[in-house]
């Protein structure tokens, strides 16, 4: 009986010790919106330079994050490094500006 209780307690302790690891993996990644982020926020992205950040802000709005490469704002290699960390959210006012371009 002592062996069964000991085994149960060991299993219980091991399962509890794994919980913090699982919780840490479930962190939500906050995406940077290229249509509204400041230059300072953009600067936190991998491969971003002050010049790229300034160009992103000056060339808004974007209908899609891929416009950073199709419109010549970022080189492909820089875009590949940060594409999973950005989004191009659509604001009705910005969308109207985009349609007028």
Secondary structure as GFF3:
##gff-version 3
##sequence-region A 1 101
A	DSSP	alpha_helix	2	25	.	.	.	ID=ss1
A	DSSP	beta_strand	32	33	.	.	.	ID=ss2
A	DSSP	alpha_helix	39	42	.	.	.	ID=ss3
A	DSSP	alpha_helix	50	58	.	.	.	ID=ss4
A	DSSP	alpha_helix	67	70	.	.	.	ID=ss5
A	DSSP	alpha_helix	76	82	.	.	.	ID=ss6
A	DSSP	three_ten_helix	83	85	.	.	.	ID=ss7
A	DSSP	beta_strand	86	87	.	.	.	ID=ss8
A	DSSP	alpha_helix	92	100	.	.	.	ID=ss9
###
